Amino acid sequence: MEMKLSIFILSISVILSFSNCKNPTSGGYQNENNAEKSIDPIIAKRTFEWNKANAKKDIGALSDLYCESIFYYGTQKNKNACIENKLTFFKKHPDYYQQIIGEIEVEELQSGVYKSSFLKRVNFDQKTNDYPSYLIFNTNEGEWKISTEGDLVTDKNIAKSKKNEAPKQSVQGDFNGDGKMDYVWLQTPKLKSDMDCVG
């Protein structure tokens, strides 16, 4: 009877411990303690470290977190150029502070590449703005380093400015005789299934 009771109590304990566990792939991480218990603890923790380094303007800590080459807000930069950019920004805005609001979502993009997405709240020049932000991490000799840093607001602005730019292989001239400079370029036509040109 005692043996059956012990097995019953052990079974209940196991069920309760599983019911208290959260599936780490389905949710986000709100703080560093939660990150420690998740399936992607290193990515979440490294994101918090990046946030702390920015909030404290700790250039040394930021340098340790970056790959040698970073896709930094729409531009490929080497680590030194990226750090120089941060340093200049921090000097220009000594009151700068940032924090992560809400949860960090971690997803695997491919083997050895993870993305963390989060809402970054930024305070400087007596203004507060929120940016849906992301970091992409790659393994670099066993260490997770940031290979991409960006936010969706900057991405949208870059896309908009690129849309307004003339195509790279364009020719400038007054092609319609109105006295204003125009651009012309070759573009691959869109074809229907029967090979007729759409436009």
N, C-alpha and C positions, 0 to 999 in steps of 0.2 A: 504493500500500500504506500509506504514511504517513497519507494522507488518511482511509482506512478505519479505521485504528487510532485516529486523533484523534476521529472520529465515535463509535467504539465507547466510548472512554474518557469522552467527553462524555455519552453516553447513560447509562452506568453511574453517573456523578456525579449526573445529574438523578434517576434512580431512587432512589439512596441518600438524596438530600436529601428526596424526597417520603416515603420510608418512615420517616424520622426525625421527620416532622411528625405532631403529634397533632391529630385533628379537634377543634377547640376547642369546638364546640357539644355534644360528647358527654361532656365531663368537667369537672372543677372546677379551681380555682386554689388551690394550696397556699401560695404566697408572692407577693410583689410582682413578682419577676423573671418568674415564670410568667405573671402577669397581663399583663405587658407584651407577651407573645407571643400572647395569646389573641384570639379574635374579638370579645370584649366587654371590651377592656382598660380602658376608662374605668370601667365599672361595678365590676369587680373591684378596680381601684386605689382608687376612691372608698370602697369597703367597707373596705379596709385603712386608709385615711386616717381613716374614722369610728372604727375600732377603736383606732387609735393615739391619736386625740384623747380618747377615753373613758379609755384606760389612763393617759394623762398628765394627765387632767382639764383639758384645754385648751379652755376655753369659747369662745375666739375662733375656733379651728379648727372646732369643732362648729357655731357660728353660720354660718360660711361654707358649711357642707355642707347646711344645711336650707333647704327652701322657706319661704315666708312663712307657710304653713299646713301643719301636719303632723298626720296621724292617728297619735297617739303612745300606744302601748299601749292601744288601744281607745277613746281620746278624741280628738276633733278639737281641736287647740290652735293658737294662733298661735305664731310662732317665739319671741317673747319669753317667753311662758308656759312653753314647752318648755325653753328655756335656764335659766329661773329654777328649774324643777323639777330639772334636772341639777345646778345650782349648789348647791341645798339638799341634794340627795342626797350630793354629793361632800363638803360640809362636815360632814354627819352621819357619813359613813364615810370618814375620811381615808386609811384603808388600802386603799380600793377599787382593784382591778386587774382587767382583763379581757383575754382573748386569744381568738383564733379558733383552734379545734382542727380539724385536718383541712382539707378542701377547701371552697371557696366554689363553689356552683352558681349559674350565672347563666341566667335564662330571660327571653325577651321575652313580656310579657303582652299587649301590643298595640303599635301603632306609637308610638314615643316613650316607652314605659313598660317598664322592666326591673325584675326582682326578683332580689335575691341572697339565697341561703339558706345558712346555715352554723351550726356548733355554737359557741356562745359559752361560754367557761369564765370564771366570775366568782369572785373571791376578795375577801371582806371579813368583818369581825367573826370572824376565825379560822375561816371556813367556806368551802368550795368547792362550787359548784353549776354544772352544765352546762345550758344552755338552747338548744333548737333555735330559732334566731332568723332574722329576715329584715329586709331593707330594701327599699323600693320607690323607684325613682328616676324622675324625670320631667325632661325637658329644660326648662330655664328660660332663655330668651334664649341658647341655645347651650351652656349649662352644665348638667351633670347634678347635680340636687339631690335630697335625700331628702324624699319626700312622706309616707312611712309608715315607722314603726319599731315593731317588735313581736317577740314570741316566742310559740311554740305553747303554752307553759305558761300564760302570762297569758291568751291567747285562750281556753283551756279553762276557766280560772277565771271569766272574764267570762261565758262562755256558761252556766256552771253557776249563777252568781248571778242572771243574767237569767231562767233557768228557774224559780228559786225566788221571783222577784218576782211580785206581782200584776199582771195586765195593766193597761196604762195607762188604758184607758177602763172601769174597773171601778167598781162601786158596793158600798160596805161596809154590812153590816147582819146581824142575826141572822135568817137566812132559813129555818132549819130548827127554830127554837124550842129549841135546846139551851143557850142562854145565852152562846154564844161568837160572836164576830164572824166573818162569812164574807164572801166576795167573789162577786159575780155579774157576768157580762159577756156581751156578744153575740159569737158566733163564727160565721164562715161555715161552713155544714155541708159535709161531704164527700158528694158525690153519685155514685151509680152511673151507668152509661151510660144507663139508662132513667129517670134523674132521681129515683129513689127515694133517700131520705136514708139514709146509712150510720149516722150517729150524731148 
